[in-house]
Amino acid sequence: MPDTSEMMLRLEKIKRIDMRISVDVAGIANMPVRDANGNLLPLVWTRQSVHNEYENATLLTRDALQKHLQTFIEAGVKDNIEILQKVEDPALLVDWVVRTAEYWERRYATKRDEKFDISQTVFSAMFEAVGEDIVQVAMAEKGFPKFEELLDSQMKKLTEGPPHKSNQYQSLLLKYVTDANLPAKNSELESYFWMHRGFNAYVRVLFRLDIIPKLREHLCLLAGKLLQKKEVCNKAGAYSSMRQRSDVMQEFSLQKQVFALFIYGLSQTNIDALCKIFEEDEWIFYAIDHTALPLTLSHMRAPPMHTQQAPAPTCPRCCASLENEAAKRRRMD
């Protein structure tokens, strides 16, 4: 049975993959990705939630948190002023203040980043790119419909069969997202709310998987060129020259042909390897909606604190060490 730390690492891995995909697609589309401070723009990486009226509420603003941090530091210095005055190295106080502020910043940033996902603009381009006629024809000839059928079959098992028999990761996830008082049947249906479904799930899995070499790169290129076409040629109220629209359309058409040739060049071994992911329970993470799961701060590891050892007491007359054997062993450990 997998443990909680493994589950959290897998969820974090999928989230990192999604962020990388969104950045790549937007970048290929020649769209701005980050602001002047280096933060990802909402056009690329944005807050997604079913319960927007609750998740988007900000009762504790950044300014309020900064005020609390200031009060905390002042109280800490005030309570330990006598000890701090005896410390020979004043840099210890600076280190403590800086490390405390950094830890608060890291916690705050992680908490605010829990529900972020690929923006709808970027995902629409991904969705449409996979649905293109030439892409669907190429994938149909190489056996991708079998992979889609296996995905749909596995998704049905999550809600139709008992969790402990269908998927071990589903059983572990249900412990964190399900009310303990719910009946067994309702508990099984809970997975519907934190899994992507239908063609949406198919698109997510294709982009997230890295079993077939360069498949993700080709998908990102195709989605990026489609997004560029939508922004240049189809955007309402925007003006672009006839030459610019022609160049963008040509690049998109060329990328469709390149992608089709890449799919036709895949061997049956590649398709079989793709279908084998359903033999292991880990497949569930490729179709999961990480914005619907509660990633709490309790799973974060606190940084190790380094303290300086106090010098052993010495005799005022002969300067011999007065450290006993027990204390010496503790210091050596």
C-alpha positions as CSV (number, residue, x, y, z in Angstrom):
1,M,0.0,0.0,0.0
2,P,1.5,3.4,-1.0
3,D,2.1,6.0,1.7
4,T,1.0,9.6,1.9
5,S,4.4,11.1,1.0
6,E,4.5,9.1,-2.2
7,M,1.0,10.3,-3.2
8,M,1.9,13.9,-2.6
9,L,5.1,13.6,-4.6
10,R,3.2,12.2,-7.5
11,L,0.6,14.9,-7.4
12,E,3.3,17.6,-7.3
13,K,5.0,15.9,-10.3
14,I,1.8,16.1,-12.3
15,K,1.3,19.7,-11.3
16,R,4.8,20.6,-12.4
17,I,4.3,18.9,-15.7
18,D,1.0,20.8,-16.3
19,M,2.8,24.1,-15.6
20,R,5.6,23.3,-17.9
21,I,3.1,22.3,-20.7
22,S,1.2,25.6,-20.3
23,V,4.4,27.7,-20.4
24,D,5.6,25.8,-23.5
25,V,2.3,26.2,-25.4
26,A,2.0,29.9,-24.6
27,G,5.7,30.5,-25.4
28,I,5.4,28.7,-28.8
29,A,2.3,30.9,-29.5
30,N,4.6,34.0,-29.0
31,M,2.5,35.1,-26.0
32,P,3.9,36.8,-22.9
33,V,4.4,34.2,-20.2
34,R,5.8,36.2,-17.1
35,D,5.4,39.7,-15.8
36,A,8.2,42.0,-14.8
37,N,8.7,40.3,-11.5
38,G,9.0,36.8,-13.0
39,N,5.6,35.6,-12.0
40,L,3.5,33.5,-14.4
41,L,0.7,35.5,-16.0
42,P,-3.0,34.4,-15.4
43,L,-3.1,33.7,-19.2
44,V,-0.8,30.8,-18.6
45,W,-1.2,29.6,-15.0
46,T,-4.4,30.6,-13.2
47,R,-6.5,29.8,-10.2
48,Q,-9.1,27.1,-11.0
49,S,-11.8,25.8,-8.6
50,V,-15.4,24.5,-8.6
51,H,-16.2,26.5,-5.5
52,N,-14.9,29.9,-6.7
53,E,-16.9,31.9,-4.2
54,Y,-15.0,30.2,-1.4
55,E,-11.6,29.4,-2.9
56,N,-11.0,32.9,-4.4
57,A,-11.8,34.6,-1.1
58,T,-8.9,36.3,0.5
59,L,-9.6,37.1,4.1
60,L,-5.9,37.1,4.9
61,T,-4.2,39.5,2.5
62,R,-0.5,39.7,1.9
63,D,-0.4,43.0,3.8
64,A,-2.2,41.5,6.8
65,L,0.2,38.5,6.8
66,Q,3.2,40.9,6.8
67,K,1.7,42.8,9.7
68,H,1.4,39.5,11.7
69,L,4.9,38.5,10.8
70,Q,6.2,41.9,12.1
71,T,4.4,41.5,15.3
72,F,5.7,37.9,15.7
73,I,9.3,39.0,15.2
74,E,9.0,42.0,17.6
75,A,7.5,39.7,20.3
76,G,10.2,37.2,19.8
77,V,13.0,39.8,20.2
78,K,11.3,41.3,23.2
79,D,10.9,38.0,25.0
80,N,14.5,37.0,24.4
81,I,16.2,40.4,24.7
82,E,18.3,39.4,27.7
83,I,19.7,36.3,25.9
84,L,20.3,38.2,22.7
85,Q,22.4,40.9,24.6
86,K,24.7,38.1,25.8
87,V,25.3,36.6,22.3
88,E,28.7,37.5,21.0
89,D,27.7,37.2,17.3
90,P,24.9,39.6,16.5
91,A,24.4,38.0,13.1
92,L,22.5,35.2,14.8
93,L,19.6,37.5,15.3
94,V,19.7,38.6,11.6
95,D,19.8,34.9,10.5
96,W,16.8,34.1,12.7
97,V,14.7,37.0,11.4
98,V,15.6,36.3,7.7
99,R,15.0,32.5,8.1
100,T,11.6,33.2,9.8
101,A,10.5,35.5,7.1
102,E,11.6,33.1,4.3
103,Y,9.7,30.2,5.9
104,W,6.5,32.3,6.2
105,E,6.9,33.4,2.6
106,R,7.3,29.8,1.4
107,R,4.3,28.6,3.4
108,Y,2.1,31.4,2.1
109,A,3.2,30.9,-1.5
110,T,2.6,27.2,-1.4
111,K,-0.9,27.7,0.2
112,R,-1.9,30.2,-2.5
113,D,-0.6,28.0,-5.3
114,E,-2.7,24.9,-4.3
115,K,-5.6,25.5,-6.8
116,F,-3.6,26.8,-9.8
117,D,-3.9,25.0,-13.2
118,I,-3.5,25.5,-16.9
119,S,-5.6,28.5,-18.1
120,Q,-8.7,27.9,-20.1
121,T,-7.2,29.7,-23.1
122,V,-4.2,27.4,-23.3
123,F,-6.2,24.3,-22.6
124,S,-8.7,25.2,-25.3
125,A,-5.8,25.2,-27.8
126,M,-4.6,21.8,-26.5
127,F,-8.2,20.4,-26.7
128,E,-8.7,21.6,-30.3
129,A,-5.2,20.5,-31.4
130,V,-5.9,16.9,-30.5
131,G,-9.3,17.1,-32.1
132,E,-8.0,18.3,-35.5
133,D,-9.1,16.1,-38.4
134,I,-5.6,15.3,-39.7
135,V,-4.5,14.5,-36.1
136,Q,-7.5,12.2,-35.5
137,V,-6.9,10.4,-38.8
138,A,-3.2,9.8,-38.0
139,M,-4.0,8.6,-34.5
140,A,-6.8,6.3,-35.6
141,E,-4.5,4.5,-38.1
142,K,-1.8,3.9,-35.4
143,G,-4.2,2.5,-32.8
144,F,-4.8,5.4,-30.4
145,P,-8.5,4.7,-30.2
146,K,-7.7,1.5,-28.3
147,F,-5.8,3.6,-25.7
148,E,-8.8,6.0,-25.4
149,E,-11.1,3.0,-24.8
150,L,-8.8,1.6,-22.1
151,L,-8.8,5.0,-20.4
152,D,-12.6,5.2,-20.5
153,S,-12.8,1.6,-19.1
154,Q,-10.5,2.4,-16.2
155,M,-12.4,5.6,-15.4
156,K,-15.6,3.6,-15.1
157,K,-14.0,1.2,-12.7
158,L,-13.3,4.0,-10.3
159,T,-17.0,4.7,-9.7
160,E,-18.5,1.3,-10.4
161,G,-16.2,-1.0,-8.3
162,P,-15.1,-0.9,-4.7
163,P,-12.1,1.4,-4.2
164,H,-10.0,-1.2,-2.5
165,K,-10.4,-3.5,-5.5
166,S,-10.2,-1.0,-8.4
167,N,-7.2,1.2,-7.5
168,Q,-5.0,1.4,-4.4
169,Y,-4.3,5.1,-4.9
170,Q,-8.0,5.8,-5.2
171,S,-8.5,4.2,-1.7
172,L,-5.7,6.4,-0.3
173,L,-7.1,9.5,-1.9
174,L,-10.6,8.9,-0.6
175,K,-9.3,9.1,2.9
176,Y,-8.5,12.7,2.4
177,V,-11.4,14.0,0.2
178,T,-14.4,12.0,1.5
179,D,-16.5,12.6,4.6
180,A,-16.2,9.6,6.9
181,N,-19.9,9.6,7.5
182,L,-20.8,9.1,3.8
183,P,-22.3,5.7,2.7
184,A,-19.9,3.4,0.8
185,K,-21.7,4.1,-2.6
186,N,-21.4,7.8,-2.1
187,S,-17.8,7.4,-1.2
188,E,-17.0,5.7,-4.4
189,L,-18.7,8.4,-6.4
190,E,-16.5,11.0,-4.8
191,S,-13.8,10.3,-7.3
192,Y,-16.0,11.8,-10.0
193,F,-15.2,15.3,-8.6
194,W,-11.4,15.0,-8.7
195,M,-10.8,13.2,-12.0
196,H,-10.9,14.6,-15.5
197,R,-13.5,12.9,-17.7
198,G,-14.1,12.0,-21.4
199,F,-12.1,13.7,-24.1
200,N,-10.9,16.2,-21.5
201,A,-9.1,13.3,-19.7
202,Y,-7.8,11.9,-22.9
203,V,-6.1,15.2,-23.8
204,R,-4.6,15.6,-20.3
205,V,-3.2,12.1,-20.3
206,L,-1.7,12.5,-23.8
207,F,0.1,15.7,-22.8
208,R,1.2,14.4,-19.4
209,L,2.6,11.1,-20.5
210,D,6.3,10.8,-21.5
211,I,6.3,7.1,-22.5
212,I,6.6,7.9,-26.2
213,P,9.7,10.0,-26.8
214,K,9.0,13.6,-28.1
215,L,5.2,13.1,-28.2
216,R,4.7,15.8,-25.6
217,E,7.0,18.2,-27.5
218,H,5.1,17.6,-30.8
219,L,1.7,18.1,-29.0
220,C,2.9,21.4,-27.4
221,L,4.2,22.6,-30.8
222,L,0.9,21.8,-32.4
223,A,-1.2,23.4,-29.6
224,G,1.1,26.5,-29.6
225,K,0.8,27.1,-33.3
226,L,-3.0,26.7,-33.0
227,L,-3.1,29.2,-30.2
228,Q,-1.0,31.6,-32.2
229,K,-3.5,31.3,-35.1
230,K,-6.4,31.9,-32.8
231,E,-4.7,35.0,-31.3
232,V,-3.6,36.5,-34.6
233,C,-6.3,35.5,-37.1
234,N,-9.5,34.9,-35.0
235,K,-9.2,37.5,-32.2
236,A,-12.2,39.9,-32.3
237,G,-11.3,43.5,-32.7
238,A,-7.6,42.8,-33.5
239,Y,-5.9,43.9,-36.7
240,S,-3.1,42.0,-38.4
241,S,-1.8,42.3,-41.9
242,M,-2.8,39.8,-44.6
243,R,0.9,38.7,-44.8
244,Q,1.0,38.1,-41.1
245,R,-2.2,36.0,-41.1
246,S,-0.9,34.1,-44.1
247,D,2.4,33.2,-42.4
248,V,0.7,32.1,-39.2
249,M,-1.8,29.9,-41.1
250,Q,1.1,28.4,-43.0
251,E,3.1,27.6,-39.9
252,F,0.0,25.9,-38.3
253,S,-0.7,23.8,-41.4
254,L,3.0,22.8,-41.6
255,Q,3.0,21.8,-38.0
256,K,-0.1,19.6,-38.5
257,Q,1.7,17.8,-41.3
258,V,4.9,17.4,-39.1
259,F,2.8,16.0,-36.3
260,A,1.0,13.5,-38.6
261,L,4.3,12.3,-40.0
262,F,5.5,11.8,-36.4
263,I,2.5,9.7,-35.5
264,Y,2.7,7.6,-38.7
265,G,6.4,6.9,-37.8
266,L,5.5,5.3,-34.5
267,S,5.8,1.6,-34.2
268,Q,3.4,-0.8,-32.6
269,T,5.8,-1.2,-29.7
270,N,5.2,2.5,-28.9
271,I,1.4,2.1,-28.8
272,D,1.6,-1.1,-26.7
273,A,3.9,0.7,-24.2
274,L,1.3,3.5,-24.0
275,C,-1.5,1.0,-23.3
276,K,0.5,-0.8,-20.6
277,I,0.2,2.2,-18.2
278,F,-3.2,0.8,-17.2
279,E,-1.6,-2.4,-15.9
280,E,-0.3,-0.3,-12.9
281,D,-2.4,1.7,-10.5
282,E,-0.2,4.8,-11.0
283,W,-2.2,5.6,-14.2
284,I,-4.7,7.5,-12.1
285,F,-2.4,10.4,-11.6
286,Y,-2.3,11.1,-15.3
287,A,-6.0,11.8,-15.4
288,I,-6.3,13.4,-12.0
289,D,-7.5,17.0,-11.4
290,H,-5.0,18.3,-8.8
291,T,-7.0,21.5,-8.2
292,A,-9.9,19.4,-6.6
293,L,-7.7,17.7,-4.0
294,P,-6.8,19.2,-0.6
295,L,-3.0,19.8,-0.6
296,T,-2.5,20.9,3.0
297,L,0.4,22.6,4.6
298,S,0.9,19.7,6.9
299,H,2.7,17.8,4.1
300,M,5.5,20.4,3.9
301,R,8.8,19.6,5.6
302,A,10.3,22.2,7.9
303,P,13.9,23.2,7.1
304,P,16.5,21.9,9.5
305,M,17.5,24.4,12.2
306,H,21.3,24.7,12.8
307,T,22.3,25.9,16.3
308,Q,25.7,26.6,17.7
309,Q,27.0,24.5,20.5
310,A,27.8,26.3,23.7
311,P,31.4,25.9,24.8
312,A,32.0,23.5,27.6
313,P,32.5,25.1,31.1
314,T,36.1,25.4,32.4
315,C,37.7,25.7,35.8
316,P,38.5,29.4,36.6
317,R,41.8,28.4,38.2
318,C,43.4,25.7,36.0
319,C,41.2,26.2,32.9
320,A,40.4,22.4,32.7
321,S,37.2,21.3,31.0
322,L,34.4,20.5,33.4
323,E,32.3,18.7,30.8
324,N,31.2,15.3,32.0
325,E,31.2,12.2,29.9
326,A,27.5,12.1,29.2
327,A,27.5,15.7,27.9
328,K,30.6,14.9,25.9
329,R,28.9,12.0,24.2
330,R,25.8,14.1,23.4
331,R,28.0,16.7,21.8
332,M,29.8,14.2,19.7
333,D,26.5,12.7,18.5
